[in-house]
Amino acid sequence: MLNTRRLALLRNLARTGTIAGAAEAAGCTPSAASQQLAALERDVGTPLLERTPRSVRLTEAGRVLVDHAHRVLAELDAAEEAVRAVAGLRGGRIRVAAFPSVATGLMVPALTAFRQRYPDVRVTFTEAEPETSMPAVADGGLDLAVTHEYGRLPEPALGGLRQVLLHRDRMLLAVPPHLQRAGRTGAGLRDFADATWLSALPSSGFQAATELLCRAEGFEPDIAFRSDQYEVLLGLVAADFGVALVPALAAVPRRGVAYLEVTRPAGLTHDIHITTREADTSPAVEALSALLVRRGVGEAAPAGRGRSGAEAGRAGRQA
């Protein structure tokens, strides 16, 4: 591969007409410039200069190489500027994803603020559940994903990934009128082993929380209704079709629906994270992460899961 400093010397010689002029433009001595030009000739294996005691001029091969040098060096200048633009959030791209229930309330406001601050960074967004978005982040198909998982269930594989906790929500049991009891505020999942259950669409992956949690409590839930929309699930609960596990954030007051604290298993939570690659230090990823942290209400991240809540807070303040 040809040395770009030597190509620049040849280009400057063509512009100034002398080795001394090329050396001055490069900030070196004429002797050093002459040695570098001779080395360039050795690199290409043919004379590039016609030297006389009083002058120097380009050979035909030299003129052809100068033509290419103009384009090569211009592309390198453009590449350097593009890299500086990405580093300064004046260019580049960021590819993000989020699961449906946080896309509107969390991701859209954060992306809007990001675009207002960094209008030259191209943003793309995909709605995706964690079983899709986390492998995509790990493989480089996405740069950042807002993901979720349920406490008391096995943690996902995080090889090469970093997570920041945005919000830790407790899970509640939404029960219909005929299962409501006066003064009752809590219950275990097994208390409703004979009930009809409502749950999210998939029966596997991250969305299988109802099945996995009930099985851990020793029974197989009878799931007769499925929807990815909490509004639909709560409407069905209110209509007396069954019970449903819902995060507290989704537990809006609704006629005919009572919300019970889940006492068994204890520590049942719905955790929302920013998931990125550990090795990715992209300024765009850091800036969007900070904006998301500002809108989250997270607690300290569990040990070993990435930056602490305090570090995430500092990132938010610096954005």
N, C-alpha and C positions, 0 to 999 in steps of 0.2 A: 504494500500500500504506500502511495506517495506521501511524503511529509508535507503537511499543509503550510508550515513556516517557509519551506523552500519554494512551494508554489506561490506564496505571497511575495517572496523576494523576486521571483521571475515576473510576476504581474507588475510589481513596482518598477522593475527595470524597464519593462515595455512602456510604462507610463512616463518615467523620468528620462530614459535614454542613456543612463549611466549607472555603473555599479555603485558609485558614490551616492547618487540620488536614491537608489534602492536601499542602500545601507542606512541612510539618514531616515528614510520612512520607516524602516524596521527597528531603528534604535540600536544598531550595531556598527562595528567598524567596517570599512571597505574590504579589509583583508578577510574578516569573518564572513562577510556576504559572498565574496568570491569563492571561499572554500565551500560554503553551503550550495552555491550554484553548481560547482563542480561535482559535488556529491549528488545533486539532482540529476545531472547528466549521467552519472554512473547508474543511478536508479533506473532510468529509462533506457539506458544502453545505446544512446545516440547523442551527438552534439546538439546542444540547444542554442549556443552562442557562437558567433563569428568574432574572434578576438583579434585586434590589431594593436600595435603599440599605442595608438591614440584613441581608439574607439572600440565599441562592442555593439553588436546588433544581433537580432534573433535570426536563427536559421528557420527554414520552413517548418521543421519539427517543433522549434521553439514557439513559432506563431500559433501552431495548432494547439500546443499545450497551454499557452496563455488563454486562448479562447475557452478551453475547458476550465482553466483555473478560475476565470471570472465567474462561471456558473457554479463551480464547486464551492468557492469561497462565499458566494452570495447565499447558497443553500445553508452552509454552515452558520453564517451570520443569522439567517432566518431561524434556524434550529435553536441557536442560543437564545434568541429573543423569545421564541415560543416557550422554551423551558423557563425563562425568567418570568414570562407572563403567567404560567401555571403556578410557579412558586409565589407570585404576588397576587394570585386569584384574579388575574386579568385574562384568563383563557383556560383551556383544558375542559374537562368534563367530570361529572360525578354521576354514577348510576346507583339508584337507591330503590329499596323495596320496603313494604310494610304490610302487615296483615290487616284485613279489612276493617276491623272495629276501631283501629287507631288511625287509619288513613286520613279521615276527614278532620277529626278533632286535634290530632297531634302533628301528623306529617305535612298536611297541606299548609297550615300556618307557618311551620318551620321552613318549608320550601319557599313560601312567599317571602319571608324575611330574608332568606338566603339570596333569592333573585334580586331583591331590592338592594342588597349590599354588594353583590358580586354579579352584575348583569352579564358579564362576558363569559362566565362559566356555564357550559351547557349541562343541563340537568335532565336526566331521564328517570321515570318512575314506573315501577311495576307492582301491582298488588299481588302479594304472595304470602303463603303460610310458611312457617319456619322450616318445615321439612323440605321445602323448595329453595327458600332464600338463603339458608345457612350454607348448604353445599355450593350455591352459586357464589357467595362471598369467598368461600375457601378456594374455589377454583379460579377466581378472578373475573367471573362474569358479572358480579355486582361489587360495588365498593362499600356499601353500607346497607344494613337491613335493620328494621325495627322488628324484633322477634319476641316471642313469649314462651313461657313454660310454666308448669304447675308444680308447686311444692309437693313433696311426698312422692313424686314420680322420679324415675332415673333421669339424671342430667344428660343433655345431649353431648356428643363428642365435640370437643372444642379445640382439637389439634390445629394450631396455627391461627386460631381466632382469639379475639379480645372482646370482652363484653363490659358494658357500663349499665348499671341498673338505673332505669328511668322511673319505675314505679313498682311498688309491691302492694298488690291489692288482695284483700281477703276474699275468699269464696263464700257465697251464701247459697242456701237452698230455698228456691222459690216453690211455694206449695199452694195448691188450689183450695177453694173454699171448704170442700168436704174433708180435707186433712188438717184444717186449722183447728187449734185448741186454744182456748182462752188462757192467757198468761204464759204461753209457751214461747220462748225466745231462742232456744237452741235445740239441736238434735244431732244424732249420729247418722251417717249414711245408711247404716244397717237398719235403722228404725224404719226405713222406707224400702226395705228389700222386696216387699210384695206390691209396691206401687208401680204404676206405669211411668216410664221416664221419657224425657225429651232431651235431645242432645244435638251437637253439631253434626254436620253432614258426614264427614269421613268416619270410618270405624277403625282406623289405624293411624299411626303417626302422632303428631303433637296434638291433634284434635280429639284423640281417643281418651281424653281425661276421664270422662264419666265411666266408661267401661273399665279402665285400668284402676281407678280409685275404688269403684264398687267391688271389683274382683279382689283387690287387696283387703277389703273388709269381709270377704268370704261369700259374696253372692254375685250372680250374673244379673245385671239390670235388664228389665224388659223395656227396650227402647222402641217405642212405636212411632215417634215423630222426630223428624230431623230438620234443622234449619241452621244456616250460618248467621242468621239475623236474630239478635237477642229480642228485638221488638216482637218478632213472630213467636219465638219461644214463650215469652211472657204473655202474649195474647192467648196462646194455647193453655198456659197454666191458668190464667184467669177464667178461661172457658171450662175449666175442670177436667182437662184431658190428662194431666199428670204433673210430675215434679221435674225441676231442672236445676242444675248447678249453674250459677251465674256469678261473675265478678261483682264486687260491691259497686264499682263504677257504673255497671249496667243496671243496677237494682233501683230503677226509678219507681217512685210511688205509683201504684196501679190498682184500681178497684178490683177486688177479688184475689189479689196476690199478697201473701205474707212471706216475709223473708226471715229465715231462721239462721242463726249462727251455726256453723258446722263444728260440733264439739268433738266428733270422732270421724276420721283421724284428726288429731290436733296438728296445728301448723299448716293447714291447707291454704296455700296462697296462689295467686296468679301474678307472676313476675314478668315485667316488660323490660327488655334490654335493647340497647344499641349494640349491634354485632358488626365488627370490622375485622380485617386481618391484622394480626399482631405486627407484622413487618411494614404495614402501610402507614407512612408518615405524611401522606398527602395533605397539603394545607386545606383543600376543599373538604376532605373527610373530617379533619379536626374542626373546621368552622361549622359545618352542619351538625356535627356531634354536640358542639357547644350550644347551638341554638335549640336542639332537641332537649338537652339537659335543662335549659332555662324553662322549658315548658313542662318538664316532668316534675314529679314530686317524689323522687326516689329516696330510699334509705341507703345506708352504706352497702356497697356491693359485697356479696359473700366472699370469703377468703378464697384466693386462687382464681377468681373469675375476671381479672383484669384490673383496671384502675379503681381506686377507692372512690367512695362518694365524694370525699374532700377534693381529690384530684379532679374529678368531673366538675365539681363546682368551680374550681379555679379556671378550668377550661372555659366554662360558661361566662365567667366574669371577664376573661380576656378577649372573648369574641366581639 
